C-alpha cells in the first residue's frame, strides 16, 4: 500500500538544517520534508505526499511524508563517499563511511579491537534514548555518550525530534549503521561503530538503539526487538558486557507486554549466546514474582539478573525529565508507567557507577 495525494503548502512552521515541517491546505496531518532528498519549499508550493502511515494510524509521529516537490529538481546528492545507503531505492545516496579507504579513520579499522569488558547499553525503544542521555548528564555532567542507531526502525534519523535536539548537545554523538542514515558519523556495521565509539570518540557510555518506528505483530518473532540479540552477541564477541534495558510495564494492558515484555524475553533467552546483565528497579512482591515466573525458562546463556532493593532516585529522574519535552512511551508518561522509566534509570546507573541508583 502506497497512498499518495497532491497538497499545497500553507505554512512552513519549523525548519532546521535537516528537515522542514509543513502544514498544507488540503490534508489532515502535518508533513515532513527531508532536505537530504528535496529542495526547501515555501508557501504555495505543490507537493506530492505519501500518507500511508497516517491513513493506517501507525505510531510514526503523525506526519505525512513529502515524496516529491513538483516542478523542482532533487538536490545534489552527497558524493564524497562510495558507500551507498538506502541501496537500490530511488532515494539511494553515497555516504562517506568511517571504514572506507577515503575516510580519515580508515587506518583505525586495520587494528584489532576489544571492548575489554566495557558495558554497552541495549535500548529497544527510541523513547529510551533521550532519557538515557540526560540521566547520564545528571549523574556526571561531562560524560560522553554515543548512540549507535541501527536500521530495524526509521532509516532516516533526522525524523526524530529528540535526536535533532540531542545532536546539539556537546557530549552527544551518534553513528548510523546498516541502511540507517543521518548520524554524526556513518558506518557499515555494528562492530565498526563500536570500535569507533570506543577508540576514536572515547565515549564513556555507548548505547545501541533505533530511531522511531519499531515494528511489532503480536507474534513471537515478528518484531524489531529480535535485533537486540544480534546487538548483544556482537558486544559479547568483542569482549564487552551487554546491559539489556528491560522493557518493563505494569500499565500496558497487552498480555505480551505486561510485566516483562516478550520483546525482552524472547531475544534475550532464545537467541542470545553471551551473558548479559538485566537490572530491575524496586518491585513489590507480586510484581517480582511475576517477573521471576516470566524468566523461568531455559536460556542459551547465563544472564546476571539484579533486583534493586531500594527505590529509584526520584530526584535524579525528575531532573532528567525536566530537560526533555513531552517524553512518553506508547503514549504513557512517567506518572502513567513509572517502572518503564525507572528500569532505564537503573540500567544507566549500573553502567556509569557500576551499581544501581
Secondary structure, 3 states (H helix, E strand, C coil): CCCEEEEEEEEEEEECCCEEEEEECCCCCCEEEECCCCCCCCCCCEEEEECHHHHHCCCCCCCEEEEEECCCCCCCCCCCCCEEECCCCCCCEEECECCCCCCCCHHHHHCCCCCCCCEEEECCCCHHHHHHHHHHHHHCCCCCEEEEEECCCCCEHHHCHHHHHHCCCCCEEEEECCCCECCCEECCCHHHHHHHHHHHCCCCEEEEEECCCCCECCCCCCEHHHHHHHHHHHHHHCCCEEEECCCEECCCCCHHHCEECHHHHHHHHHCCCCCEEEEECCCCHHHHHHHHHHCCCCCCCCCEEEECCCCCCHHHHHHHHCCCCCCCECCECCCCCHHHHHHHHHHHHHHHHCCCC
